[in-house]
Amino acid sequence: MKTFDQASIVKATICTHSMKMEQAKSFFQTWQEADGIQFLRILVKKQKIQIHYDVKWVDLNTLLEAMRASQIMLNNGWINRWRLNTLRQVEQNVRDNIRHVPHCCGKPPK
């Protein structure tokens, strides 16, 4: 059983376009046991991929490249593009929060 630091987990739902069962199986078999993947579910009828991943190990661009390699097309509507850009920002915020070193409230920051 893999253990994950919940502070570094990003939960994403990625909308696809005309994904077929063979493509979904190929992607699922490649990524279900990969390092950094906490949860992976592919909903072929709804054309969605739900994934929870650790940003210390995997990033969104790597996942998108793997989808393209499995010939999974992304939904290219403006809402989906906005969601992906928001997801990239969430990823960056999580990375920044992991690197943040807290300081004592009684001392001024250096």
JOSUL-V344555 format. One record per helix or strand. SS is the DSSP state (h for helix, s for strand). FROM is the first residue (numbers start at 1). TO is the last residue. Records with the same first field share a line. If there is no record, write none. Layout:
SS->FROM-TO ; FROM-TO
//
This chain:
h->6-8 ; 21-31 ; 60-69 ; 78-99
s->9-17 ; 37-43 ; 48-54 ; 73-74
//
